[in-house]
Amino acid sequence: TKWEDVPEDIRKTFEKLGIPEAEKNALAGAGSQYESITAYHNLKEEWAKKGVIFEDMDEALKKYPGLVKEYFMTKCVPINDHKFASLHSSVWSGGTFIYVPKNVKVTVPLQAYFRMNAKKSGQFEHTLIIADEGSEVQYIEGCSNPLFKDAYNLHAGCVEIYVKKNAKVRYTSMESWSKKTFNLNTKRAIVSKDGVIEWINGNTGSNTTMLYPCSLLTEPGAKCESIGIAYAGEGQNQDTGMKVIHLASNTNSTIISKSISKDGGITSYRGLLKVVKGAKNIKSNVQCDALMMDNKSQSNTFPTMEIKENDNVDIAHEATVGKIGQDQIFYLMSRGLSEEEATKMIVRGFMEPVSKQLPLEYAIEFNRLIELEMEGSLG
């Protein structure tokens, strides 16, 4: 897309914002991402004055080599962690680098969008977030690619998050890959004293997804909260979960996992909750809810718990699997809804704990995406 082909009203908006001439064609090629890109440019100068760094990973390596090399695949995700981490370390390109200085609270979510356009290719973007002591930041990441009927793609990205003392990071990832993509991602956070990491994950699309974000609670007061939803339709396998390692006393974690399966799709929760010897006064709760839309889909739960300490450790796990009840459908239909409308309403209610954590525009798009996947499905 060329600048001249962009609708006139949008071109006028960009011109009012003073977008440099050299960037116009790049913005034109960004399709529906105009507003996100505009927000990015507006935010950059405002937060740069406070010391916040928000850069493409390649540029960050050039501009801040010492800072990047200190954290890049050293403690969080070592290059020999597993074979896909090793592959990633060898061929990575692009991604996001964020550094938030001490006591700086970024009040508007920082956003990035990754798209894989070439067929028979791999994408290996790297996201590195460093939240210094007392800081706060929210980051939203979107991922997608077109469907190539005769070719498969591989996504093997890596996310490393460092949450320092009294800091808070909310990482949101909305992934909607084509059904010819293998999504094998590695995400991990190291959380220091009284730090908080929040994971919000939405996974649709892909042929196979294997994704288990991990939180290392290394010091007292560290906290992890995770909520995610996965959708699997025909020919799809969504194998997702969460890992939390309690390495210090007085640490807490909460995990909520939801899944929807339809037309023979497979969803699985695969998690690890570990409490090391000497880590006392631990509280953790894992909740897995699965909604199956027919009799040929599958839902699995594979929780692993390794509890090495007996002193004041409170661990709970619960799982529910079910279909939409005909009594629920009947009740809503008696209020004037069609059967399809009633089904969509129940699904939206099932997803509500996830969607309410998203900014409004993301929640609307995510709900619509699930509805498109659900079209023609009756409980």
VOGU-3710 file (C-alpha; in Angstrom, 3 decimals, decimal comma):
1> tkwedvpedi> 0,000/0,000/0,000  1,282/3,441/-0,969  0,669/6,706/0,879  -1,500/7,970/-2,004  -3,810/4,950/-1,609  -4,585/5,628/2,048  -8,071/7,147/2,608  -7,994/10,945/2,676  -9,392/11,294/6,207  -6,666/9,056/7,616
11> rktfeklgip> -3,931/10,892/5,678  -5,146/14,206/7,107  -5,019/12,759/10,623  -1,416/11,662/10,154  -0,449/15,032/8,670  -1,920/16,848/11,682  0,283/14,689/13,897  3,375/15,770/11,985  4,419/12,313/10,802  7,818/12,535/9,019
21> eaeknalaga> 7,724/12,112/5,244  10,047/9,099/5,401  7,619/7,188/7,609  4,439/7,703/5,581  4,737/4,668/3,303  5,648/2,447/6,238  2,519/3,607/8,018  0,452/3,097/4,890  1,573/-0,521/4,758  0,490/-1,140/8,308
31> gsqyesitay> -3,124/-1,707/7,252  -5,571/-1,531/10,126  -2,885/-0,717/12,673  -3,063/3,091/12,154  -4,317/3,930/15,622  -1,802/1,706/17,405  1,085/3,186/15,446  -0,146/6,702/16,168  -0,320/5,905/19,884  3,209/4,534/19,717
41> hnlkeewakk> 4,589/7,745/18,203  2,689/9,949/20,623  3,887/7,986/23,636  7,496/7,719/22,629  8,500/11,306/23,337  6,343/11,648/26,466  7,847/8,661/28,242  11,349/9,080/26,858  11,610/12,252/28,950  11,136/10,059/32,024
51> gvifedmdea> 13,813/7,606/30,925  11,527/4,925/29,521  13,016/2,978/26,615  10,582/1,457/24,123  12,423/0,233/21,048  12,558/-2,430/18,420  14,899/-5,119/19,735  17,370/-4,681/16,872  17,583/-0,937/17,487  17,908/-1,415/21,246
61> lkkypglvke> 20,934/-3,650/20,737  22,611/-0,867/18,738  21,677/1,974/21,084  21,964/0,227/24,482  24,334/-2,719/23,959  25,456/-2,916/27,592  21,925/-3,014/28,986  20,707/-5,539/26,426  23,677/-7,885/26,842  23,280/-7,867/30,624
71> yfmtkcvpin> 19,786/-9,352/30,415  19,441/-10,979/26,986  19,161/-14,787/27,425  21,354/-14,852/30,519  19,404/-15,584/33,712  15,788/-15,689/32,551  15,902/-17,940/29,466  19,442/-19,277/29,013  20,391/-20,160/25,451  20,735/-23,852/26,392
81> dhkfaslhss> 17,368/-23,995/28,205  15,864/-26,265/25,518  16,312/-26,883/21,808  13,919/-24,177/20,648  15,590/-21,643/22,939  18,905/-22,566/21,342  17,403/-22,207/17,870  15,918/-18,861/18,847  19,224/-17,560/20,210  20,896/-18,394/16,908
91> vwsggtfiyv> 18,454/-16,810/14,467  16,364/-14,246/16,387  15,466/-10,917/14,813  13,130/-8,081/15,743  10,931/-7,878/18,784  10,491/-5,368/21,580  12,778/-3,899/24,218  11,310/-2,037/27,203  13,150/-0,520/30,131  11,267/1,393/32,839
101> pknvkvtvpl> 13,441/3,343/35,323  12,996/3,297/39,094  9,644/4,540/40,393  8,319/5,431/36,937  4,747/4,262/36,355  3,727/4,055/32,699  -0,019/4,654/32,815  -0,862/3,793/29,185  -0,252/0,288/27,774  2,696/-0,014/25,391
111> qayfrmnakk> 1,741/-2,007/22,316  3,395/-4,011/19,567  2,129/-6,149/16,716  4,032/-8,967/15,019  3,007/-10,473/11,701  4,638/-13,321/9,797  4,079/-12,725/6,070  6,332/-15,197/4,222  5,300/-18,825/3,767  7,540/-21,732/4,802
121> sgqfehtlii> 9,262/-19,354/7,182  9,940/-18,945/10,876  9,467/-15,982/13,155  11,829/-15,573/16,102  11,086/-12,180/17,621  12,490/-11,431/21,082  10,723/-9,413/23,767  12,777/-8,173/26,715  11,129/-6,164/29,486  13,009/-4,736/32,481
131> adegsevqyi> 10,916/-3,038/35,160  13,272/-1,407/37,651  12,483/-0,965/41,356  9,098/0,576/42,109  8,112/0,903/38,445  4,974/-0,214/36,623  4,260/-1,013/32,986  1,621/-2,707/30,860  2,564/-4,260/27,543  0,209/-5,699/24,914
141> egcsnplfkd> 1,496/-7,911/22,117  -0,493/-9,132/19,104  0,580/-11,894/16,706  -0,883/-13,249/13,455  -0,072/-14,419/9,941  -1,939/-15,225/6,710  -2,986/-18,750/5,814  -0,794/-20,486/3,231  -2,695/-23,567/2,075  0,362/-25,431/0,821
151> aynlhagcve> 2,926/-24,443/3,472  3,541/-24,559/7,217  5,164/-21,872/9,342  7,004/-21,894/12,661  6,786/-19,337/15,435  9,434/-19,727/18,133  9,614/-16,369/19,861  10,994/-15,645/23,315  9,802/-13,321/26,087  11,978/-12,397/29,076
161> iyvkknakvr> 10,630/-10,221/31,876  12,564/-8,899/34,863  10,359/-7,554/37,670  12,541/-5,804/40,228  11,728/-4,935/43,867  8,221/-3,440/44,294  7,712/-3,339/40,515  4,670/-4,512/38,579  4,400/-5,787/35,008  1,269/-6,791/33,152
171> ytsmeswskk> 2,075/-8,733/29,984  -0,831/-9,351/27,611  -0,493/-11,534/24,541  -3,238/-12,057/21,962  -2,181/-14,674/19,413  -4,234/-15,604/16,362  -2,034/-17,645/14,066  -3,145/-19,362/10,868  -4,009/-23,035/11,098  -0,790/-23,929/9,265
181> tfnlntkrai> 1,440/-22,525/12,006  3,284/-24,313/14,796  3,449/-21,962/17,776  6,264/-23,003/20,133  6,906/-19,971/22,282  9,015/-19,494/25,437  7,957/-16,913/28,041  9,464/-16,421/31,494  9,626/-13,841/34,276  11,943/-13,414/37,254
191> vskdgviewi> 10,137/-11,646/40,094  12,022/-9,996/42,975  10,900/-8,863/46,445  7,287/-7,624/46,534  7,171/-7,602/42,743  4,086/-8,587/40,731  3,853/-10,262/37,344  0,489/-10,549/35,596  0,093/-12,783/32,552  -2,967/-12,409/30,299
201> ngntgsnttm> -3,016/-14,788/27,351  -5,463/-15,356/24,517  -4,698/-18,129/22,036  -6,661/-18,904/18,885  -5,606/-20,285/15,534  -2,396/-22,288/14,898  -2,112/-25,961/14,060  -0,385/-26,721/17,347  0,427/-24,416/20,222  2,717/-25,403/23,087
211> lypcslltep> 2,976/-22,448/25,446  3,639/-22,439/29,190  4,687/-19,028/30,578  6,829/-19,425/33,689  7,226/-17,226/36,764  10,194/-17,565/39,095  9,242/-16,031/42,460  12,732/-15,523/43,812  12,233/-13,296/46,881  9,655/-12,805/49,673
221> gakcesigia> 6,490/-10,983/48,699  6,735/-11,880/45,016  3,394/-12,568/43,344  2,176/-14,113/40,104  -1,293/-13,829/38,599  -2,153/-15,581/35,365  -5,355/-15,780/33,370  -5,687/-17,226/29,896  -8,031/-18,713/27,377  -7,404/-21,048/24,452
231> yagegqnqdt> -9,715/-21,974/21,580  -9,265/-25,111/19,454  -11,352/-25,931/16,401  -11,083/-28,656/13,788  -7,518/-29,930/13,381  -6,152/-27,764/16,168  -4,270/-28,689/19,331  -3,941/-25,972/21,978  -1,567/-27,290/24,640  -1,152/-24,381/27,042
241> gmkvihlasn> -0,606/-23,781/30,735  1,470/-22,031/33,367  4,534/-22,737/35,457  5,176/-21,096/38,820  8,270/-21,836/40,895  8,087/-20,620/44,504  11,729/-20,118/45,462  11,122/-17,922/48,523  8,794/-17,716/51,520  5,700/-15,503/51,585
251> tnstiisksi> 5,025/-15,779/47,854  1,624/-16,145/46,192  0,299/-17,296/42,836  -3,096/-17,523/41,165  -3,705/-19,311/37,877  -6,989/-19,287/35,934  -7,079/-21,249/32,703  -10,068/-21,449/30,371  -10,505/-23,333/27,122  -13,101/-23,883/24,416
261> skdggitsyr> -13,005/-26,848/22,042  -15,190/-27,455/18,991  -15,346/-29,712/15,910  -12,843/-32,211/17,301  -10,332/-29,626/18,533  -8,055/-30,531/21,447  -7,338/-28,253/24,397  -5,038/-29,122/27,278  -3,930/-27,415/30,442  -0,374/-28,479/31,267
271> gllkvvkgak> 1,014/-26,770/34,337  3,721/-26,969/36,954  3,488/-25,636/40,490  6,676/-26,086/42,490  7,531/-25,098/46,055  11,161/-25,642/47,041  12,313/-26,808/50,468  12,510/-23,883/52,867  9,896/-21,747/51,081  7,253/-21,259/53,763
281> niksnvqcda> 3,923/-19,464/53,978  3,022/-20,161/50,355  -0,428/-19,687/48,845  -1,362/-20,874/45,389  -4,620/-21,610/43,596  -5,043/-23,213/40,172  -8,424/-23,216/38,436  -9,061/-24,863/35,068  -12,403/-24,539/33,261  -13,118/-26,198/29,918
291> lmmdnksqsn> -16,142/-25,733/27,658  -16,755/-28,422/25,035  -19,123/-27,571/22,196  -19,711/-31,128/20,937  -19,061/-34,795/21,667  -16,007/-35,215/19,440  -13,777/-32,520/20,932  -11,256/-33,128/23,702  -10,245/-31,356/26,871  -7,356/-32,481/29,084
301> tfptmeiken> -5,811/-31,328/32,332  -2,242/-32,274/33,260  -1,379/-30,500/36,515  1,984/-31,236/38,138  2,669/-30,192/41,718  6,025/-30,576/43,425  5,713/-29,475/47,042  8,961/-29,892/48,980  7,910/-27,861/52,046  5,237/-28,764/54,623
311> dnvdiaheat> 5,270/-25,640/56,800  2,242/-23,416/56,145  1,793/-24,202/52,464  -1,726/-23,718/51,086  -2,174/-25,232/47,625  -5,471/-25,740/45,780  -6,357/-27,067/42,346  -9,778/-27,443/40,773  -10,911/-28,341/37,281  -14,310/-28,346/35,572
321> vgkigqdqif> -15,277/-29,679/32,150  -18,726/-29,340/30,639  -20,991/-28,564/27,719  -23,544/-25,786/27,375  -26,660/-27,001/29,134  -29,928/-27,179/27,244  -31,670/-25,639/30,260  -29,450/-22,554/29,862  -30,285/-22,352/26,159  -33,993/-22,803/26,887
331> ylmsrglsee> -33,992/-20,063/29,527  -32,349/-17,521/27,230  -34,568/-18,468/24,296  -37,602/-17,924/26,517  -36,345/-14,337/26,865  -36,489/-13,795/23,113  -33,016/-14,865/21,947  -32,392/-17,286/19,121  -30,528/-20,499/19,865  -27,374/-19,142/18,219
341> eatkmivrgf> -27,597/-15,838/20,120  -28,089/-17,722/23,380  -25,025/-19,868/22,694  -22,885/-16,809/21,935  -24,043/-15,108/25,119  -23,085/-18,121/27,234  -19,673/-18,303/25,555  -19,106/-14,588/26,161  -19,945/-15,111/29,824  -17,480/-17,992/29,974
351> mepvskqlpl> -14,763/-15,744/28,492  -15,620/-12,711/30,625  -12,847/-13,166/33,250  -10,311/-12,855/30,420  -11,939/-10,185/28,272  -12,565/-7,830/31,206  -8,806/-7,660/31,776  -8,257/-6,269/28,264  -8,541/-2,682/27,040  -11,982/-2,178/25,522
361> eyaiefnrli> -10,909/-2,282/21,874  -9,001/-5,546/22,424  -11,881/-7,122/24,339  -14,309/-6,316/21,507  -11,993/-7,742/18,852  -11,206/-10,863/20,858  -14,889/-11,565/21,529  -15,649/-11,075/17,851  -12,828/-13,410/16,857  -14,216/-16,175/19,068
371> elemegslg> -17,717/-15,556/17,706  -16,444/-15,971/14,144  -14,835/-19,258/15,122  -18,098/-20,338/16,786  -20,429/-19,544/13,897  -22,749/-22,422/13,163  -22,083/-24,048/16,530  -25,080/-24,923/18,674  -24,675/-26,479/22,114
//
